[in-house]
Amino acid sequence: MTGEDFRKFVFRSPFRAVRITLESGESFLVRHPEQIGVAGGMALVVTNEGFDFFELPRVVSVRQLRNGR
């Protein structure tokens, strides 16, 4: 997934919660746009445990969630 495609989907207006899944099977729930940052080919997701970085080419899916679930 390109950085531009990722940004368009994750930061659409109005914002909707998304689940991002990586090729490793790890996934991240993003309920608010301030939980995620994107620069170049990298993303940063803030979680309850801290934060995680990942490369955008590792993203296999970004699913829009209904009602943040």
C-alpha positions as a LaTeX table, in Angstrom:
\begin{tabular}{lrrr}
\hline
Residue & $x$ (\AA) & $y$ (\AA) & $z$ (\AA) \\
\hline
Met1 & 0.00 & 0.00 & 0.00 \\
Thr2 & 1.38 & 3.39 & $-0.90$ \\
Gly3 & 1.63 & 6.18 & 1.65 \\
Glu4 & $-0.85$ & 8.30 & $-0.30$ \\
Asp5 & $-3.43$ & 5.48 & $-0.52$ \\
Phe6 & $-3.03$ & 4.78 & 3.19 \\
Arg7 & $-3.46$ & 8.46 & 4.12 \\
Lys8 & $-6.57$ & 8.84 & 1.95 \\
Phe9 & $-8.26$ & 5.87 & 3.54 \\
Val10 & $-7.25$ & 6.44 & 7.18 \\
Phe11 & $-7.68$ & 10.22 & 7.28 \\
Arg12 & $-10.92$ & 10.56 & 5.32 \\
Ser13 & $-13.43$ & 13.07 & 6.59 \\
Pro14 & $-15.35$ & 12.46 & 8.71 \\
Phe15 & $-12.93$ & 10.10 & 10.42 \\
Arg16 & $-14.10$ & 6.52 & 10.98 \\
Ala17 & $-12.39$ & 3.92 & 13.13 \\
Val18 & $-10.22$ & 1.43 & 11.22 \\
Arg19 & $-8.43$ & $-1.84$ & 11.88 \\
Ile20 & $-5.02$ & $-2.06$ & 10.22 \\
Thr21 & $-3.64$ & $-5.57$ & 9.66 \\
Leu22 & $-0.01$ & $-6.30$ & 8.81 \\
Glu23 & 1.40 & $-9.25$ & 6.88 \\
Ser24 & 2.56 & $-10.74$ & 10.21 \\
Gly25 & $-1.08$ & $-10.97$ & 11.34 \\
Glu26 & $-0.61$ & $-8.20$ & 13.92 \\
Ser27 & $-3.43$ & $-5.67$ & 13.87 \\
Phe28 & $-4.12$ & $-2.23$ & 15.30 \\
Leu29 & $-7.44$ & $-0.60$ & 16.13 \\
Val30 & $-7.39$ & 3.14 & 15.42 \\
Arg31 & $-10.43$ & 4.88 & 16.91 \\
His32 & $-9.24$ & 8.47 & 16.62 \\
Pro33 & $-7.08$ & 10.25 & 14.03 \\
Glu34 & $-4.69$ & 11.43 & 16.74 \\
Gln35 & $-3.74$ & 7.77 & 17.37 \\
Ile36 & $-1.88$ & 7.53 & 14.07 \\
Gly37 & 0.84 & 9.39 & 12.22 \\
Val38 & 2.26 & 8.77 & 8.76 \\
Ala39 & 5.53 & 10.04 & 7.30 \\
Gly40 & 7.21 & 8.73 & 4.20 \\
Gly41 & 6.70 & 4.99 & 4.07 \\
Met42 & 6.23 & 4.55 & 7.83 \\
Ala43 & 3.30 & 4.76 & 10.23 \\
Leu44 & 3.15 & 5.19 & 14.01 \\
Val45 & 0.14 & 3.93 & 15.97 \\
Val46 & $-0.42$ & 4.88 & 19.61 \\
Thr47 & $-1.86$ & 2.00 & 21.65 \\
Asn48 & $-2.76$ & 1.45 & 25.31 \\
Glu49 & 0.64 & $-0.20$ & 25.78 \\
Gly50 & 2.67 & 2.57 & 24.12 \\
Phe51 & 3.25 & 2.85 & 20.38 \\
Asp52 & 4.22 & 0.77 & 17.35 \\
Phe53 & 5.97 & 1.68 & 14.11 \\
Phe54 & 5.50 & $-0.25$ & 10.87 \\
Glu55 & 6.36 & 0.11 & 7.20 \\
Leu56 & 3.37 & 0.77 & 4.96 \\
Pro57 & 4.28 & $-2.00$ & 2.48 \\
Arg58 & 3.63 & $-4.47$ & 5.37 \\
Val59 & $-0.06$ & $-3.44$ & 5.48 \\
Val60 & $-2.32$ & $-6.12$ & 4.00 \\
Ser61 & $-5.67$ & $-4.56$ & 4.92 \\
Val62 & $-7.29$ & $-1.46$ & 6.35 \\
Arg63 & $-10.91$ & $-2.10$ & 7.33 \\
Gln64 & $-13.36$ & 0.63 & 8.21 \\
Leu65 & $-15.27$ & $-0.30$ & 11.36 \\
Arg66 & $-18.88$ & 0.38 & 12.18 \\
Asn67 & $-19.43$ & 2.24 & 15.45 \\
Gly68 & $-15.70$ & 1.96 & 16.24 \\
Arg69 & $-15.85$ & $-1.85$ & 16.75 \\
\hline
\end{tabular}
